[in-house]
Amino acid sequence: MKRFSVLSPLVAILALLLILPGCNADPVTETYKTLRIAGVTYDATMQAAGDAYRSGRLTDAQKDTLIRYGTAFYGAWHTAREALAIYAETEKPDAVMRERLLSLGSAALAKWTTFRDYARDMGVLIERGQ
């Protein structure tokens, strides 16, 4: 089965999705896509990390650090998701709400990037089809 590192091109896609709302794209749709991709990748990375730990490729300290970064991302992800839900339900969201939504999405992306980079540096790989 082919293996690949935790997707570097995914960072470009996520960054593009965060930039698109500035180009008059629908911020709800674009933020949803960004959060969905990051969430799916987080789940797959955590599964791969569990496999790596069980097979002895990760030490306890590495596992604990990865969990700490993952937990930080997951908290930011949930916050951005809640902000997205509020924004989507608002009849006429203003520019301030839009900027806050983008800011929370960017914060979640930054935490995801730290998590992803650490996982990649530790050799955590995602199987295709996971």
FIKELO-917513 format. One record per atom (N, C-alpha, C): residue number from 0; atom name; x, y, z. Coordinates in steps of 0.001 Angstrom, whole numbers, plus 524288, in hexadecimal, padded with zeros to 5 digits. Each point is the difference from the previous one (the first is absolute). Example, Ala and Ser with C-alpha at 12.3 -4.5 7.8 and 13.67 -1.06 7.14 Angstrom:
2
0; N; 83386; 7E9C6; 81E78 .
0; CA; 7FC86; 804A6; 80000 .
0; C; 80384; 804B0; 80000 .
1; N; 7FEA2; 8041A; 7FD30 .
1; CA; 80334; 804A6; 8003C .
1; C; 7FCFE; 80442; 802DA .
***
This chain:
130
0; N; 8034E; 7FB6E; 80000 .
0; CA; 7FCB2; 80492; 80000 .
0; C; 8037F; 804D7; 80000 .
1; N; 7FEB8; 803C8; 7FCBC .
1; CA; 8031C; 804AF; 7FF94 .
1; C; 7FF52; 8036E; 804CC .
2; N; 8043A; 8024A; 801D6 .
2; CA; 7FFC2; 8037F; 8047A .
2; C; 801CC; 80562; 7FE59 .
3; N; 7FE2D; 803E4; 802AC .
3; CA; 801D3; 80548; 7FEFC .
3; C; 8001A; 8030D; 8050F .
4; N; 80370; 803E5; 80026 .
4; CA; 8007D; 8033F; 804A3 .
4; C; 7FB18; 80349; 80091 .
5; N; 7FF09; 801C6; 804C5 .
5; CA; 7FB6D; 8034E; 80100 .
5; C; 80059; 8049E; 7FC45 .
6; N; 7FC6D; 8003E; 7FCA2 .
6; CA; 7FFB9; 80338; 7FB5B .
6; C; 80201; 80595; 80055 .
7; N; 80488; 80117; 7FDA5 .
7; CA; 801D1; 80565; 7FF9C .
7; C; 7FC9A; 80331; 7FC50 .
8; N; 7FE45; 7FDB6; 7FB97 .
8; CA; 7FC90; 80319; 7FC95 .
8; C; 7FAF3; 8019C; 802AF .
9; N; 7FE72; 7FD21; 8040A .
9; CA; 7FB35; 80154; 802BB .
9; C; 80063; 80568; 80278 .
10; N; 804A1; 80177; 801B9 .
10; CA; 800BB; 80536; 8024A .
10; C; 7FEAA; 80427; 7FBFD .
11; N; 801BE; 7FF45; 7FB31 .
11; CA; 7FEDD; 803D3; 7FBE5 .
11; C; 7FA25; 8004C; 7FEF9 .
12; N; 7FD6E; 7FB81; 7FFF8 .
12; CA; 7FA60; 7FFE6; 7FF1D .
12; C; 7FD2B; 802D1; 8046F .
13; N; 8017E; 7FECD; 804D9 .
13; CA; 7FD6F; 80279; 80475 .
13; C; 800E8; 805E2; 80002 .
14; N; 804CA; 801A5; 7FEDE .
14; CA; 8011D; 8059E; 7FFD4 .
14; C; 7FCC7; 8029E; 7FBB4 .
15; N; 7FFA5; 7FD73; 7FB83 .
15; CA; 7FCE5; 80221; 7FBBA .
15; C; 7FA4C; 80087; 80190 .
16; N; 7FE00; 7FC11; 802B5 .
16; CA; 7FA8A; 80040; 801A4 .
16; C; 7FF11; 8046A; 803E2 .
17; N; 803ED; 8014D; 80323 .
17; CA; 7FF66; 8045F; 80399 .
17; C; 8007B; 8053D; 7FD32 .
18; N; 802FD; 80020; 7FBC5 .
18; CA; 800AE; 804D1; 7FD0A .
18; C; 7FB38; 80114; 7FC9C .
19; N; 7FD91; 7FBE8; 7FDE7 .
19; CA; 7FB8D; 800AD; 7FC7D .
19; C; 7FBA2; 8035A; 80234 .
20; N; 7FECB; 7FF93; 8051C .
20; CA; 7FBDA; 8036B; 801EC .
20; C; 80125; 805C8; 7FF1F .
21; N; 804F1; 8017B; 7FFBB .
21; CA; 80166; 80561; 7FED0 .
21; C; 7FEF7; 8015F; 7FA53 .
22; N; 7FF0C; 7FC0A; 7FCCD .
22; CA; 7FEF3; 800D1; 7FA6F .
22; C; 7FA35; 7FF84; 7FED6 .
23; N; 7FCC0; 80189; 803B6 .
23; CA; 7FA50; 7FFE8; 7FF80 .
23; C; 7FDAE; 7FA85; 7FF7A .
24; N; 802F4; 7FC00; 80148 .
24; CA; 7FDC2; 7FABE; 80039 .
24; C; 7FCC3; 7FFAE; 804FD .
25; N; 7FC9B; 7FC29; 80049 .
25; CA; 7FCB4; 7FF60; 80497 .
25; C; 80354; 7FE30; 8049C .
26; N; 80098; 80342; 80411 .
26; CA; 80361; 7FE86; 8045C .
26; C; 7FE04; 7FB3B; 802FE .
27; N; 7FAEC; 7FF22; 8000A .
27; CA; 7FDE5; 7FB72; 802BD .
27; C; 801CC; 7FB08; 7FD40 .
28; N; 7FF51; 7FFCA; 7FAEC .
28; CA; 8018F; 7FB60; 7FD03 .
28; C; 805DB; 7FF1C; 80047 .
29; N; 802FE; 8041B; 7FF41 .
29; CA; 805AE; 7FF6D; 7FFEB .
29; C; 80225; 7FE84; 80560 .
30; N; 7FDE2; 80259; 8041F .
30; CA; 801C9; 7FEA2; 8053F .
30; C; 7FE69; 7FA6C; 80150 .
31; N; 7FB50; 7FE7E; 7FE67 .
31; CA; 7FE3F; 7FAA4; 800E3 .
31; C; 803BE; 7FC28; 7FD56 .
32; N; 8015D; 80108; 7FB1A .
32; CA; 80394; 7FC89; 7FD26 .
32; C; 80543; 7FFA6; 802CB .
33; N; 801F3; 80478; 801B9 .
33; CA; 80509; 80022; 802B2 .
33; C; 7FFD2; 7FCC2; 804FD .
34; N; 7FBF4; 800D6; 8031E .
34; CA; 7FF7E; 7FD1E; 804EA .
34; C; 7FF28; 7FA32; 7FF02 .
35; N; 7FD16; 7FEB2; 7FC03 .
35; CA; 7FEFF; 7FA7D; 7FEC4 .
35; C; 80512; 7FD39; 7FE82 .
36; N; 80313; 80264; 7FC91 .
36; CA; 804EE; 7FDA8; 7FE52 .
36; C; 803AF; 7FF64; 804A9 .
37; N; 8006F; 80407; 8032E .
37; CA; 80377; 7FFBB; 8048E .
37; C; 7FE24; 7FBD6; 803D5 .
38; N; 7FAE5; 7FFA0; 800D9 .
38; CA; 7FDE3; 7FC1F; 8039D .
38; C; 800EE; 7FA74; 7FE30 .
39; N; 7FF23; 7FF07; 7FB06 .
39; CA; 800DA; 7FAC1; 7FDD7 .
39; C; 805C7; 7FE92; 80051 .
40; N; 8035D; 803B5; 7FEBE .
40; CA; 8059C; 7FEF9; 8003E .
40; C; 801C8; 7FF1F; 805A0 .
41; N; 7FDCC; 802ED; 803A5 .
41; CA; 80130; 7FF35; 8058F .
41; C; 7FE9B; 7FA6F; 8019F .
42; N; 7FB4A; 7FE4A; 7FEA8 .
42; CA; 7FE4F; 7FAB2; 8016E .
42; C; 803AA; 7FBE4; 7FDBC .
43; N; 8014B; 80086; 7FB0A .
43; CA; 80379; 7FC31; 7FD79 .
43; C; 8056D; 80019; 8026F .
44; N; 801EA; 804A2; 8014D .
44; CA; 8052C; 80074; 80266 .
44; C; 8000E; 7FD85; 80568 .
45; N; 7FBDE; 800DD; 80303 .
45; CA; 7FFC2; 7FD99; 80534 .
45; C; 7FFBD; 7FA0C; 7FF9A .
46; N; 7FD2A; 7FE01; 7FC30 .
46; CA; 7FFD8; 7FA59; 7FF37 .
46; C; 80568; 7FDF1; 7FE90 .
47; N; 802A3; 802B8; 7FC75 .
47; CA; 80540; 7FE67; 7FE66 .
47; C; 803D3; 8006B; 80493 .
48; N; 7FF56; 803FF; 80347 .
48; CA; 8036A; 8009A; 80498 .
48; C; 7FF29; 7FB85; 803CF .
49; N; 7FB15; 7FE6A; 800BB .
49; CA; 7FEE7; 7FB83; 8035D .
49; C; 8029F; 7FB18; 7FDF8 .
50; N; 7FFBE; 7FF36; 7FAE0 .
50; CA; 802A2; 7FB84; 7FD9C .
50; C; 805E8; 80053; 800D0 .
51; N; 8022A; 804A9; 7FF48 .
51; CA; 805A9; 800B8; 800AF .
51; C; 8019A; 7FF01; 805A4 .
52; N; 7FCE4; 801C1; 803AA .
52; CA; 80138; 7FF32; 80589 .
52; C; 7FFBC; 7FA30; 80164 .
53; N; 7FBD5; 7FD6C; 7FE46 .
53; CA; 7FF69; 7FA6A; 80130 .
53; C; 80454; 7FCB5; 7FD97 .
54; N; 80215; 801C3; 7FB92 .
54; CA; 80430; 7FD02; 7FD78 .
54; C; 80567; 8019B; 801F5 .
55; N; 8002F; 803A8; 803BA .
55; CA; 80501; 8018E; 80249 .
55; C; 802F1; 80431; 7FD0A .
56; N; 7FD95; 80266; 7FC1A .
56; CA; 8029D; 8041E; 7FD04 .
56; C; 7FFA1; 80558; 8029B .
57; N; 7FCAC; 8008F; 803FF .
57; CA; 7FF9B; 804D4; 80308 .
57; C; 80115; 7FEC3; 805B6 .
58; N; 80308; 80356; 8027B .
58; CA; 800EF; 7FF68; 8059A .
58; C; 7FB5E; 80240; 802FE .
59; N; 7FFEC; 7FF08; 80514 .
59; CA; 7FBDF; 80243; 80347 .
59; C; 8002A; 805F5; 7FFB8 .
60; N; 804B4; 80239; 8002C .
60; CA; 80087; 805B2; 7FFDC .
60; C; 7FE0E; 80235; 7FACB .
61; N; 80153; 7FD6D; 7FBB1 .
61; CA; 7FE27; 801C3; 7FAE3 .
61; C; 7FA0E; 7FFA2; 7FFA0 .
62; N; 7FDDF; 7FBBB; 801EA .
62; CA; 7FA4F; 7FF46; 7FFF9 .
62; C; 7FD66; 8044E; 80338 .
63; N; 80223; 80113; 8049F .
63; CA; 7FDB9; 80406; 80366 .
63; C; 8002F; 80566; 7FD73 .
64; N; 80453; 80137; 7FD6C .
64; CA; 8007F; 8050B; 7FD51 .
64; C; 7FC1F; 80056; 7FB81 .
65; N; 7FF86; 7FBD7; 7FD06 .
65; CA; 7FC4C; 7FFF0; 7FBAE .
65; C; 7FA69; 800AA; 80205 .
66; N; 7FEC0; 7FD79; 80440 .
66; CA; 7FAC8; 80093; 8024B .
66; C; 7FF2A; 8059F; 801D8 .
67; N; 803FC; 80267; 80249 .
67; CA; 7FF81; 80566; 801C6 .
67; C; 7FEEC; 803A9; 7FB5C .
68; N; 802F6; 7FF57; 7FBBB .
68; CA; 7FF14; 80339; 7FB59 .
68; C; 7FA9F; 7FED2; 7FDA5 .
69; N; 7FE8E; 7FB0F; 7FFF4 .
69; CA; 7FAE9; 7FE7B; 7FDF1 .
69; C; 7FB8E; 8024B; 80323 .
70; N; 80097; 80000; 80526 .
70; CA; 7FBFB; 8022E; 8036D .
70; C; 7FF77; 805E5; 7FF2A .
71; N; 80469; 802AC; 7FF50 .
71; CA; 7FFD6; 805A2; 7FEF1 .
71; C; 7FD25; 8010F; 7FADD .
72; N; 80134; 7FCE7; 7FBF7 .
72; CA; 7FD44; 800A8; 7FB08 .
72; C; 7FA32; 7FEE6; 800AD .
73; N; 7FEC1; 7FBB7; 80299 .
73; CA; 7FA8D; 7FE56; 8006A .
73; C; 7FCAB; 8041A; 802D0 .
74; N; 80234; 80278; 803F9 .
74; CA; 7FD37; 8043B; 802AF .
74; C; 7FF0C; 8049F; 7FC67 .
75; N; 80406; 8018B; 7FD1C .
75; CA; 7FF70; 8045D; 7FC54 .
75; C; 7FC2F; 7FE98; 7FB9E .
76; N; 80022; 7FB1B; 7FE59 .
76; CA; 7FC7C; 7FE22; 7FBE1 .
76; C; 7FA53; 80069; 801C8 .
77; N; 7FEF0; 7FE48; 804D3 .
77; CA; 7FAA7; 80053; 8020C .
77; C; 7FE3C; 805AC; 80095 .
78; N; 80372; 80366; 801B9 .
78; CA; 7FEA9; 80587; 80080 .
78; C; 7FE9F; 8024D; 7FAAF .
79; N; 8032F; 7FED7; 7FC15 .
79; CA; 7FEEF; 801FA; 7FABB .
79; C; 7FAEB; 7FDB1; 7FDDC .
80; N; 7FF06; 7FB17; 80125 .
80; CA; 7FB34; 7FD7A; 7FE38 .
80; C; 7FB2B; 80293; 80269 .
81; N; 8004E; 80138; 8050A .
81; CA; 7FBAA; 802AA; 8029B .
81; C; 7FF39; 80577; 7FDC2 .
82; N; 80449; 802C2; 7FEFE .
82; CA; 7FF9B; 8053B; 7FDAF .
82; C; 7FD8E; 7FFA9; 7FA90 .
83; N; 8016F; 7FBF6; 7FD24 .
83; CA; 7FDC0; 7FF38; 7FACC .
83; C; 7FA1C; 7FF26; 8005D .
84; N; 7FE4F; 7FCE6; 803BD .
84; CA; 7FA6C; 7FEF9; 800AF .
84; C; 7FD14; 8050D; 80146 .
85; N; 8022B; 80331; 80373 .
85; CA; 7FD8C; 804FD; 80168 .
85; C; 7FFCF; 803A3; 7FB43 .
86; N; 80464; 80048; 7FD38 .
86; CA; 80047; 80358; 7FB5A .
86; C; 7FBF9; 7FE4A; 7FBF6 .
87; N; 7FF98; 7FAE0; 7FF1A .
87; CA; 7FC67; 7FDED; 7FC10 .
87; C; 7FA51; 8010C; 8016C .
88; N; 7FED1; 80029; 80509 .
88; CA; 7FA9F; 800DE; 801BB .
88; C; 7FE8A; 805C3; 80053 .
89; N; 803DA; 8035D; 7FFBD .
89; CA; 7FEF8; 8059B; 80044 .
89; C; 7FDCC; 801D5; 7FAC9 .
90; N; 7FBA0; 802C6; 80049 .
90; CA; 7FD52; 8019A; 7FB38 .
90; C; 8035A; 803A9; 7FCAC .
91; N; 80251; 803E7; 80272 .
91; CA; 80344; 803B1; 7FD19 .
91; C; 80521; 800D8; 802EE .
92; N; 803AF; 7FC4E; 7FF7F .
92; CA; 804F8; 800A6; 802C8 .
92; C; 802F9; 804B9; 7FDDD .
93; N; 8026D; 802E7; 80382 .
93; CA; 802E6; 8049D; 7FE54 .
93; C; 805C0; 7FEA4; 7FF36 .
94; N; 80300; 803E0; 7FE68 .
94; CA; 8058C; 7FF3E; 7FED7 .
94; C; 8030A; 7FE5D; 804DE .
95; N; 7FE6E; 801F3; 80490 .
95; CA; 802B4; 7FE99; 804DA .
95; C; 7FF4E; 7FA26; 8011A .
96; N; 7FB3C; 7FE0F; 7FF60 .
96; CA; 7FF11; 7FA63; 800CD .
96; C; 80325; 7FCC3; 7FC1D .
97; N; 80027; 801D7; 7FB28 .
97; CA; 802F4; 7FD33; 7FBF4 .
97; C; 805C5; 7FFBF; 8015E .
98; N; 80229; 8045B; 801BF .
98; CA; 8058B; 80021; 80176 .
98; C; 80110; 7FC7B; 804AF .
99; N; 7FC6C; 7FFE8; 803C5 .
99; CA; 800AB; 7FC91; 80488 .
99; C; 7FFE8; 7FA49; 7FE5C .
100; N; 7FC6A; 7FEB7; 7FC79 .
100; CA; 7FFBD; 7FAA3; 7FE04 .
100; C; 8051C; 7FE84; 7FD4C .
101; N; 801F7; 8036F; 7FCAE .
101; CA; 804E6; 7FEE9; 7FD40 .
101; C; 8048F; 7FFA6; 803CD .
102; N; 7FFED; 80349; 80408 .
102; CA; 8041F; 7FFDF; 803F3 .
102; C; 80003; 7FAD2; 802F8 .
103; N; 7FB60; 7FE36; 80187 .
103; CA; 7FFA9; 7FAF8; 802C1 .
103; C; 80186; 7FB7F; 7FC6A .
104; N; 7FE87; 80057; 7FB11 .
104; CA; 801A3; 7FC05; 7FC39 .
104; C; 805DF; 7FFF5; 7FF49 .
105; N; 80250; 8049D; 7FFD1 .
105; CA; 805B7; 8005F; 7FF7E .
105; C; 802C1; 7FDE0; 804D2 .
106; N; 7FDCF; 80112; 8049D .
106; CA; 80253; 7FDF8; 804D8 .
106; C; 7FFD0; 7FA0C; 80013 .
107; N; 7FB92; 7FDC8; 7FE58 .
107; CA; 7FF93; 7FA4F; 7FFC8 .
107; C; 803E1; 7FDC7; 7FC1A .
108; N; 8009A; 80291; 7FB90 .
108; CA; 803B9; 7FE3E; 7FC09 .
108; C; 8059C; 8002A; 8020F .
109; N; 8014F; 80419; 802EE .
109; CA; 80547; 80064; 8023A .
109; C; 80100; 7FB84; 803D1 .
110; N; 7FC32; 7FECA; 8033B .
110; CA; 80097; 7FB9E; 803B7 .
110; C; 80058; 7FAD2; 7FD11 .
111; N; 7FCF9; 7FF7A; 7FBD7 .
111; CA; 8002C; 7FB43; 7FCDC .
111; C; 80563; 7FF5D; 7FD7D .
112; N; 80222; 80451; 7FE11 .
112; CA; 8051F; 7FFD0; 7FD7B .
112; C; 80435; 7FE3F; 803D7 .
113; N; 7FFD8; 801EF; 804D0 .
113; CA; 803C0; 7FE58; 80402 .
113; C; 7FF6F; 7FA2C; 8010C .
114; N; 7FB31; 7FE3E; 80092 .
114; CA; 7FEDD; 7FA77; 800DE .
114; C; 801FF; 7FCB8; 7FB6E .
115; N; 7FE9F; 80193; 7FB4A .
115; CA; 8018C; 7FD2B; 7FB4D .
115; C; 805EB; 7FFC2; 7FF59 .
116; N; 80298; 8046D; 800E0 .
116; CA; 805AE; 80023; 7FF74 .
116; C; 802AA; 7FC62; 803E2 .
117; N; 7FE34; 80005; 804D6 .
117; CA; 80252; 7FC91; 803EE .
117; C; 7FF20; 7FA46; 7FE89 .
118; N; 7FB3A; 7FEBD; 7FE54 .
118; CA; 7FED6; 7FA9A; 7FE71 .
118; C; 8038E; 7FE5C; 7FB7C .
119; N; 8009C; 8035E; 7FC35 .
119; CA; 8035E; 7FED6; 7FB7E .
119; C; 8059F; 7FF48; 801BF .
120; N; 801E2; 80371; 8036C .
120; CA; 80563; 7FF98; 801E6 .
120; C; 800E9; 7FAF6; 80309 .
121; N; 7FBF9; 7FDF3; 8027A .
121; CA; 80070; 7FB19; 802EF .
121; C; 7FF3F; 7FB38; 7FC79 .
122; N; 7FF0D; 800EC; 7FB02 .
122; CA; 7FF65; 7FBB2; 7FC4D .
122; C; 7FA9F; 7FD8B; 7FFF6 .
123; N; 7FC26; 802C7; 80221 .
123; CA; 7FAA7; 7FDFA; 7FFEF .
123; C; 7FDF2; 80088; 7FA70 .
124; N; 7FE63; 7FBA1; 7FDD0 .
124; CA; 7FE2B; 7FFD9; 7FA9D .
124; C; 7FA54; 7FE58; 7FFD5 .
125; N; 7FD39; 80203; 7FC1B .
125; CA; 7FA85; 7FE8D; 7FF43 .
125; C; 7FFC3; 7FC37; 7FB75 .
126; N; 7FD30; 7FBB9; 800BE .
126; CA; 7FF31; 7FC35; 7FBC8 .
126; C; 7FBF9; 8022B; 7FC32 .
127; N; 800D3; 7FF30; 7FB04 .
127; CA; 7FBFC; 80177; 7FC2F .
127; C; 7FB17; 7FCFB; 80126 .
128; N; 7FBA4; 802A7; 7FF93 .
128; CA; 7FB00; 7FD6E; 800E7 .
128; C; 7FE47; 8002A; 805A0 .
129; N; 80328; 80256; 8037D .
129; CA; 7FE67; 80059; 8057E .
129; C; 7FBD2; 80401; 800A6 .
***
